[in-house]
Amino acid sequence: SPKFCAIIQNNALIGLKVKKLRGVHMLNQDKIRIMSRCAMYEKAKGKEDLRIHHYFQGDYIRLNTIKSLIGVTIGFVICLGLYMALNVEDYMEKILNMNLMSFGKEVLIIYAAVMIVFAVISVLFYGWKYADARKRVNRYYEDIQKLKEMNDEMGDKE
């Protein structure tokens, strides 16, 4: 969790020991690099990645695909309304002779096609996004583990 990572990072900063090498004080450069990389990650993509990582992959993809399809449905209804408003004169002239069932079927077929296309795109996009976030989070956790090991090593040497 982000709280846990912040605690570890603070402990790593506090545990940043100064080594004595032939009378010269040196900081552990590897530790500084890892802490800097962790801090940059937390500020850039870390919050979103950790939020994504709390979901199972299938749940994350399903949830975001449903959100996308709700948005597509709202957009489709708005576009259909605008199309009908622009062609209101034609529809008013043809309304008595028009087969409303066939018109309804056409609209539903177009709606189904749009939904299928956007569902496929959403599943692919959110699957990729989850996998990408997972890689970054795993790298972040590896860095945190390295920091813990470095702190343990420094504690053992003293």
Backbone torsions as a table, in degrees:
resi	resn	phi	psi	omega
1	SER	NA	157.7	-178.1
2	PRO	-60.3	-35.0	178.9
3	LYS	-62.9	-45.8	179.8
4	PHE	-59.4	-44.2	-178.8
5	CYS	-65.7	-38.2	178.8
6	ALA	-65.8	-39.7	178.7
7	ILE	-63.7	-44.9	179.5
8	ILE	-62.9	-42.2	-179.6
9	GLN	-64.3	-42.2	178.0
10	ASN	-63.1	-42.2	177.5
11	ASN	-63.4	-36.5	178.9
12	ALA	-66.5	-38.9	178.2
13	LEU	-66.3	-42.7	178.6
14	ILE	-66.2	-37.6	-177.3
15	GLY	-81.2	4.0	179.2
16	LEU	-66.0	102.9	-174.4
17	LYS	-90.8	150.8	174.8
18	VAL	-98.3	121.9	179.5
19	LYS	-87.8	146.6	173.4
20	LYS	-103.1	121.6	179.1
21	LEU	-129.4	103.8	-178.3
22	ARG	53.8	44.0	175.7
23	GLY	83.4	-3.2	-178.5
24	VAL	-105.9	132.0	178.3
25	HIS	-84.1	128.4	179.5
26	MET	-130.5	141.9	174.1
27	LEU	-86.2	153.1	177.4
28	ASN	-76.2	102.4	-175.2
29	GLN	-64.0	-37.5	179.2
30	ASP	-61.7	-42.2	-179.4
31	LYS	-64.9	-40.5	178.8
32	ILE	-64.1	-43.6	178.7
33	ARG	-60.6	-45.5	-178.9
34	ILE	-64.2	-44.0	179.8
35	MET	-64.4	-39.1	178.1
36	SER	-64.9	-43.2	178.6
37	ARG	-61.8	-41.2	178.5
38	CYS	-65.2	-42.6	-179.3
39	ALA	-65.4	-42.2	178.6
40	MET	-64.2	-40.7	179.1
41	TYR	-63.3	-44.4	-179.4
42	GLU	-61.4	-37.7	-179.3
43	LYS	-76.8	-30.8	-175.6
44	ALA	-87.0	-80.4	-173.0
45	LYS	-110.7	-2.4	-172.7
46	GLY	-59.5	-45.5	-176.6
47	LYS	-61.6	-48.0	-179.4
48	GLU	-66.8	-43.0	-180.0
49	ASP	-61.0	-43.1	-180.0
50	LEU	-67.1	-34.2	176.5
51	ARG	-66.0	-43.3	178.5
52	ILE	-64.5	-40.4	-174.7
53	HIS	-66.1	-19.2	179.7
54	HIS	-73.2	-16.2	178.6
55	TYR	-91.7	153.7	165.1
56	PHE	-73.1	153.5	-174.7
57	GLN	-58.4	-48.2	-179.0
58	GLY	-62.3	-39.4	179.1
59	ASP	-66.0	-42.2	-179.6
60	TYR	-63.4	-46.8	-179.0
61	ILE	-64.3	-44.9	-178.7
62	ARG	-62.3	-47.5	-178.6
63	LEU	-59.5	-48.0	-177.3
64	ASN	-73.0	-29.8	174.6
65	THR	-66.9	-41.2	177.7
66	ILE	-62.6	-43.3	177.3
67	LYS	-59.8	-42.9	179.9
68	SER	-63.4	-43.1	-178.2
69	LEU	-68.7	-32.4	174.4
70	ILE	-64.4	-43.5	176.9
71	GLY	-63.1	-39.9	178.3
72	VAL	-65.6	-39.3	178.7
73	THR	-62.6	-44.8	178.4
74	ILE	-62.3	-44.0	178.3
75	GLY	-63.2	-39.6	179.4
76	PHE	-64.4	-43.8	179.5
77	VAL	-63.3	-41.3	178.5
78	ILE	-63.7	-46.3	180.0
79	CYS	-63.4	-41.0	178.0
80	LEU	-63.3	-42.1	177.6
81	GLY	-62.4	-42.7	177.9
82	LEU	-64.9	-41.8	178.3
83	TYR	-61.6	-44.4	179.1
84	MET	-64.9	-39.9	-179.9
85	ALA	-65.8	-37.7	179.3
86	LEU	-70.2	-30.2	-177.4
87	ASN	-109.6	27.4	-175.6
88	VAL	-61.5	-35.8	179.9
89	GLU	-64.1	-44.9	179.2
90	ASP	-61.6	-43.3	-178.5
91	TYR	-69.4	-34.1	178.4
92	MET	-66.9	-36.2	178.7
93	GLU	-71.6	-36.6	-173.6
94	LYS	-95.9	-4.2	-170.1
95	ILE	-59.6	-36.1	-178.2
96	LEU	-73.6	-32.7	-178.6
97	ASN	-96.0	-2.2	-174.1
98	MET	-82.5	141.3	174.8
99	ASN	-88.3	102.5	-175.4
100	LEU	-67.1	-30.4	178.5
101	MET	-65.8	-43.6	-179.9
102	SER	-69.0	-36.2	176.1
103	PHE	-63.2	-44.4	177.9
104	GLY	-62.0	-41.2	178.0
105	LYS	-63.2	-41.7	179.4
106	GLU	-61.7	-44.7	179.3
107	VAL	-62.9	-43.4	179.7
108	LEU	-65.7	-37.4	178.3
109	ILE	-65.5	-43.9	177.8
110	ILE	-63.6	-42.8	178.9
111	TYR	-61.4	-45.0	-179.8
112	ALA	-62.5	-41.7	179.7
113	ALA	-63.5	-43.4	179.1
114	VAL	-63.0	-43.2	-179.7
115	MET	-63.9	-41.0	180.0
116	ILE	-64.0	-45.4	-179.7
117	VAL	-60.9	-47.6	-178.4
118	PHE	-70.3	-31.1	176.9
119	ALA	-64.9	-44.5	179.3
120	VAL	-63.6	-45.6	179.1
121	ILE	-61.4	-42.7	-179.4
122	SER	-64.4	-44.5	180.0
123	VAL	-61.4	-44.8	179.4
124	LEU	-65.4	-45.8	-177.7
125	PHE	-63.8	-48.8	-176.7
126	TYR	-73.3	-27.1	172.7
127	GLY	-64.9	-44.5	177.6
128	TRP	-64.1	-43.6	-178.3
129	LYS	-62.8	-40.7	179.1
130	TYR	-65.3	-45.9	-179.0
131	ALA	-62.6	-40.4	179.6
132	ASP	-65.3	-44.4	178.6
133	ALA	-64.4	-38.6	-179.5
134	ARG	-62.5	-41.6	177.8
135	LYS	-61.0	-45.4	-178.8
136	ARG	-66.1	-40.0	179.8
137	VAL	-66.1	-41.2	178.2
138	ASN	-61.9	-41.1	177.8
139	ARG	-63.7	-41.2	178.8
140	TYR	-61.9	-46.0	179.0
141	TYR	-65.0	-34.2	175.6
142	GLU	-64.1	-41.6	178.4
143	ASP	-64.1	-41.7	178.5
144	ILE	-61.8	-41.7	178.7
145	GLN	-63.3	-41.2	177.4
146	LYS	-60.8	-41.4	178.4
147	LEU	-62.2	-41.9	178.6
148	LYS	-62.2	-42.7	179.6
149	GLU	-64.5	-40.3	178.4
150	MET	-64.4	-40.9	177.2
151	ASN	-63.0	-41.6	179.2
152	ASP	-64.4	-41.4	178.4
153	GLU	-61.9	-44.4	-178.9
154	MET	-66.5	-35.7	178.1
155	GLY	-67.9	-35.3	179.4
156	ASP	-71.4	-31.6	-177.3
157	LYS	-72.5	-24.4	-176.7
158	GLU	-87.3	NA	NA
